[in-house]
Amino acid sequence: MTRREAILAILNRVPVERPPVSVRMELWHADAVSKNALPQEISELSREEVEDYLGFFRAARHRTYPQLKFKSAEVRERQEGDERIEEYLFGGRALTRRTRRSDGVTASHIVKYPLETETDYDLLLSEMDDVYLDFDVAGFKALDAQTGGAGLPVLILHSCPAHLIMLQWAGYERFFLHLTDFPDKVEALIHRIEEVYRRDLWPAGCRSQAELILHGNHFSTQMTPPPIFERYFLPYFKEFNARMHAHGKKTMWHADAEMGGLLGYVLEAGFDAADCLATTPLVSQRIEDYFDAWKGEIVCWGGLPSTIFDPTFPIGEYKKYVDHLVEVTEGRNDFIFGASDNVMPGTEWERLLYLAEAT
């Protein structure tokens, strides 16, 4: 059985000898390479070769980055110091997004969102007949060929429409204010973007050769609370997952947030797996809590918080954590060892070696 086949077996609940290990290490490896700090024994190895050295399954992901594009809009972009300015001009009226890079290199965050007033929603809604979704699914084919039998590559479709508005167009805080002040406009925009996703994104996912599709990220009891999730997330994902299943796809969401209040909802939504599943000490849930809540219906891909790989986490406690996880997952066909979310820069190599030996 290849590593790819082993992950598919887990997703199809076929018994396997032991749970696979697929840990995302790109951030750690890239940082170590940039600092010439890779351990001597792997100093010449690529990240993929390090995975093979440890016996881990390939962590292969293709991100599509769906973006709303407006045929009627003139889009102007410019850089002002550490901020990138995007202006969407609709007949002389503008919606503006300002994104700031906090360290000048990698990290960035939006400091001004395009949707701030009811008038802004009216403007965007008036242009929705001329909108399309821009994304790249074609690149998945090359990743799939490159991965071969070393792992199961994931096609990432990112956020759902309601979450897209929260993250890119209004911001979490304003979204909830807008939902209180003019809910009809917010709901109209959500439903209109959903139509665009069904028209443009879903068929591309169905036609792709991906066997595992990730759609949905950072569901959180605090930021996407149960009433919001039930109304604006659950119906969408139930329909999406059913469509993907009808085309032979497995589905998952990116689950590295505190979501104790949403465990029943993601089960009802019909997901097959939870990606980068967060556990204590990152969140309050233990892996056993997920097993109890989902009864084997959702594959738990995670269980290893990124913080436990750091030297500040006592090595003795780390080993106890890994040993306990190995013990409670022995013989299960609904678990894959993974990091939530990534093995981060500064991770001790000895901890990765211990994980490889213990699993």
N, C-alpha and C positions, 0 to 999 in steps of 0.2 A: 504494500500500500504506500503510495507516495504521500508526501506531506499535504499536498492539495486534497487528495482523496480522504485523508484522515480528518481534515476540517469539514469537508462535505459530509462525512459520516457523522460527525458530531451534530451538524446542522439538521441532519435527517434522523437523529436519535438512534443511530446504529452503534452497537457496543464497540468500543475500542479498547486496546490494551491499557492505555493510560491517557490522561488528558494532554493535548498538545500544548506547546509553549510558543507563543507568538508575541514578542515584546517589542514595542516601538523604541528604537534606539537612535533614530536619525539626529535628534538634537544633541545627544551626548557624543555621538561619533563625530559630527561636524565640528562641534566645539573642541574636542580633543585634537582633531586633525589641525584645526586652525592654530592651536597652541603648541603643536608638536608634542602632545602629551599622551599619546596612545601608549599603553604598556608595550614593552619590548617584544613580547611574543606575538602581538598582533599589529605591530607598528606599520607594516606594509599592506595590511588588509583593508579592503573596502568594507562598508557597513554590511553589505550582503555576505561577504566572506566571513565577517565576524559572527554573523548569525549562524552560518554553517559550522564554524569552529566550535560554537557553543552547543550546537545541535538544536537551535531554535528554528521554528518555522518562519518563512519569509514574511515580513510585514510590508506588504505591497499595496499602495493606495493611489488611485487616480482621482484628483479633485477637479470638478467641473466648473466651479465658481460661477453659478448662474447670476446674471445681471440683467435688470430691466433696462431695455433700450427703447427710445422713443424716436420714431421716424420724423416726427414733427419738431423735435427739439434740437436746438443748437447747444452742444455741450462744450464748455470752455474749461480747460484745466490749466492751473499755473501753480508755481511753488512760491511761497512767501516764507522765507526762513525755514523753520522746521515744520511748517504747515503746508499741506496740499489742499488746494481749493478746487472744488468741482461746482460748476454752475450749469444748471439746466434752464435754458432760456426758451420760454414758450410765448411767442408773440410779444416779446418785450418784458414779460414778467419772468422772474427768476426764482428758482429753488436752489439753495446753496448748502453744500456739505463741506465742512472743514475737518481734515484729519491731521492730527499732530503726531510726529514721531518723537517719543519721549527720550530716546537715547541717540537719535540721529542715524541709527543703523537698522534695527529690527522692529522693536515694539512700537505700536501705533494705536491711537484711539481717536474716536470721533468726538470733537469738541463742539460742533454745531451740526444739527441735523436738518435736513431739508423741510420736514413737516413740523411746523410750530403753531400754526393757527388753523381755524376751520377753513379760511380762505385758501390756505395751502392745499388742503384736502380737495376742495372744489376744483382747484387748478389741475391737480394731478388726475383726479377722476375724469375731468373733461378731455384729457389726452389719452385715456386708456384704450380707446378704440384703435390707436395708432402705435401700440406697444408690442414688443416681442421680447423673448428671453434669449440672451446670448450666453452660450456655454460651449464647452468642448468635451464631447463624449468620444470623439474619434481617437484621441490619444490613448484611450484604454487598451486598444488592440495591441499596441506595441508593448505596453506594460505586461499584458497577459502573456504574450509570447516570451518576453524576457524572464518572467517568473517561472514559467513552465510548471513542473511538479513540485517546486520548492515551497509553495504556499498557495493560498487562495486570494488573488487580488480583489480589492474592494473598489467599486465604483461609488464615489461620494457625490451626492446631489445637494448636500448642504441643507439649509434651513427651509422649513415650510413657509407659506406666504405670511401667516400671522407673525411668525418669528422674524421673518425678513423685515417687516415693518418695524418691529421692536428694535432690531439690531442695526439696521441700516438707514431707516427713513425717519423715525420719530425718537428713538431712544426709549429705554424701559420706563423711565419716570414720566416722560411726556405721554407715552402711549396710554398709561393708566389714567392720566389726567384727561386726555382726549376722549377716552372711552367713557368717562363720566360726563364730559361737557357736550360732546356731539357724537354719541355712539353710532348713530345711523351712518355717518360719513366714514367712520373707522370700519364698520362692518361692510359697507359697500366696497371699500378699497380692498379689504381682505378677500371678499368673494370675487372681485374682478381679477385680482392677481391669481387666485386659485384657478380661474378659467384659463389664464395664460399658461400656468404650469401644466394643467391637464392637456392643453393643446400642443405645447412645445416640448416640455420636459419629460412627461410620462411616456409618450411614444418612443422617445430616444432611449429611455431606460429599458423599455420592453424590447426594442430592436437590438440593443447592445449584446455582446457576447458575455457580459458580466453575469456571474452566477450568484453574486452577493452584492446587494446595493444598500448603501447607507444614506438615509434621508432623515433629517431631524437631529438637532444637537442641543446640548446643555438644557434639557428639560430640568426645571428646578421648582421645588415646592414654594420657594420664595418669589422667584421671578416669573414663573409660568404656573401660578397656583391652581389648585384643582378646579375652581369655577371657570377660570380662563381656559385651562387645558380642555375641560369637558366641552366647552362651547366652540372654541376656535381651533383646537388641535385634533381632538379625538375624531370628529367626523371625517376630516381631511385624511388622516392617516389610516383609518379603517378602509376608506375607499382606495387609497394609494396601495396599501399592502395587499388588498384583495386583487387589484389589477396586476401587481407584480407577480403574485403567486399564480395567477392564471397564465402567466407567461413563463413559468418555471423558475422564477427568481426567489431567492431568500432575501429577507430584509432585516436591517437593524438600525438603531439610532446611536448617536454618540452620547454615552451615559456617564460622564465624569463629573456629575454635579449631585448635590443633595436633593433627592427626590422621594423621600419617604412617604409623602402624601400622594404620590402619583403611581405607585406600584401596580395598583389595580387597573388604572387607566391604560398603561402601556401594554398590559396583558390583553385588555379588551381591544386595543388597537390592532392586534394581530402581528406584532413584530416577532421575528424568529430569534433575534439575538440582541444583546446589549453590549455595545462596543466600549472599550476602555472603562469598564464598570468600576466606579469608585467605591471604596470600602473604608472602614476605620483605619487610620485616624483622620483621613481626609473628610469623611462624612460620618454620620452616626450609624449607618447600616453596616452590619457584618455580612460576610458572604452567606452565612446561614440564614440571614433574614431574607435575602433574595430567593434562596432555595425554597424557603417556607412559603413565600408569597406567590411564586410563579410555578411551583409544583412541576418543574421540569419542562414547562411549555416555552420558556425563553432561555436560550443559551447565555450563560454568564461568561463573557469574554473580558477578563480583567482580574480583579482581586489583589493586585499588587500596587498600592499607592506609591506614587513617585517619591514621596518624602522618605520612605523607608530605605531607599537606595543611597541616601545622602549620608556622609560621615557623621553628621550631627545626630542621626538616629543610632542609638547604641547597637553595635554589631551583634551582641547577644540577643537583644530583642528582635533584631532583623531575622536571625536564624530561627528563633522560636516562631516568628510570624510565618516564615516560609514553611517550616516543618508542619505547623498546624494546618496551613492551607493544603499541603500535600495530603495530609491525613484525612481531612474532611471532604476532599474531592476524589479520593481513591474510588475507582469503579464507577464514577459518574459519567454519563454521556451528555451532560448539559453544561459543561465547563471547559474553558480554554484559559490557560494562564496568560495574563497580559498586564501591562502597566496602565495605570490611570493617571495621567494620559500618556506620558512619555517617560522614558528613562532620561533624566535631565542632566545638563552639564554639571560636573562635579561628582557624579556617581562613582562609587568605588568599584574598580574592576573586580576585586575579590568578591563582591556581592553578586555580580553577574555569574562568576564562576560557581559560587555556592548554589545559586538557583539552578544552573545547568546540572550540577551534580545531584541535587535533591530531587529533581523532577525526571 
